[in-house]
Amino acid sequence: MSTTAKVSWVEGALFVAEAGSGHTITMDGAPDIGGRNLAARPMEVVLMGMGGCTAIDVVAMLRKQRQDIEGVEVSLLAERAGDHPSIFTSVKLVYTVRGRKLNRALVERAVSLSDEKYCSATAMVKKSAKVTHDVVLVEV
């Protein structure tokens, strides 16, 4: 299995990235390196990718378990090393799941399975960072 991407420079520190699927995103650097703050920073995109990867897992598992979910949000807070390369050293994920009659054990199991087995992005980030998570349930 392979995945492709192409990143093309636009100007300053602004780039357009195209995935093998044909979808695109823009990325920009901070003003101090020539960026104009027009898009997310590349490391923010890595963090968003991790959040998206685990969110997809969790939603799929909760649907399979017939949990009556109305919303799933994953908030991520990352700390980075002070020296270059400024890798992530810790990432905390907070899963907020909204729904009716949610079973906490099933939600926590879905989050744990994503963390420990299914989410490829989390597995990669764990090579350099301590990853922790919390689960918040909101009855609607």
N, C-alpha and C positions, 0 to 999 in steps of 0.2 A: 504494500500500500504506500503510495506517495502523495504528497501534497505540494502544490506549487504556489508561488507568489512572485510578483514583480513590483518593485518600488522605483518610481520615477521622480526625479527632482523637478520641481516647478520653478522655484526661485527662493532666495534667502535660505531658510531652513524648512521650507514647505515642500512636502512630498505627497504624491498620490500612490497608494498601494492598490494593486489589483490581485485578487485571489484567483486561483485556478478555476473557481466556480464562476468567475466573471464579475463578482461584486467588488466594489471599490470603497476605500476609506481614505481620508486625508489625515496627515500628521504634520505637526509643526513644532518647531523648537521654541525655546524661551527667547524673549527679546535680546538677552545678553549674548546669545550665540547667533543672532541674525534672524530669529523668528519674528513673526508678527502676531503670535497668539491667535491664529486663525483656526486651530484644530487641536485635538488631543496630542499630548506628547507620546512618543513611542512606548515608554514604560507604562504610561497610563493605558495604552492599548493592550499591552501584555496583561495588566491587571483586569481590564474589562473582559479580555478573552477568558481569563480564569473564571471570572464571575459568570460569564455566559455558558461556559462549559459545564460548570457544576449546576447551574440553574436548570439547564436542559435535562441533566440527569435526574435531578430532584423532582421536577414536574412530571417527567415520564414515569418515575416510580410511584409517585403519589396518585397519578391517574390509574396506574395498574392496580394499586391497592384500593381503588375506589374511594379515595378521600375526596370530600366535597370542597375542593379548593377554589377560591375566588381570585387569589393573587399570591405570587411568590416574588419576593425581592431579596436580592443578595447585596449587602453593603460590604465593601472591602476597605480595610485600612492597612497600608503597607508601610514598613520602615525600610529605609535603604542605607547601605553602607556609606560612610563618609568619604571614602577614597574610591578612585576609579579602579575597576568598573563598579559603578554604584548599584550593585545587585540588591535585590530584595533580601533582607535579613529576617524579616517576620511579616506575616500576613494574617490578619484576623478577619474572618468572614462572619457576618451576622445574617442569618436566614430569617426573614419575617414572612410567615405563611399565614394568609388570611383565608378563613373558610368556616364551614359549619360542622360542628361535632368532630373536630380534628382529633385524631388519636396521636398523642405526643410520642409514644413509643414508635409508631410507624414513621412519623416525620423524622425523628432523630435517627432511625435506622436508614432511611433514604439518604439523609445528609452524610451519615457515616460511610455508607456504601460508595457514594460519590467520592468522598474524601480518600477512602482507603483502596478502592478498586477501579472505579470507572473513569474519573475525570483525568484525562491526559495532561491538561494544563496544570492541574494541582500537582500531579506527580512530578512534572518538570520543575515547578517552583520549589517543591520540597527538597530538591537537590541543594538549594542554597539557603532556604528560609524555613523558619519554624512556622508552621501553619496551624492555627487554632480556629475554632468556630463556636458560635452560640446559636440557639434556636429560640425564636420568639413566636408564639402562636397568638393570633388575634381572631377571636370568635366574632362572626358577623351575623 
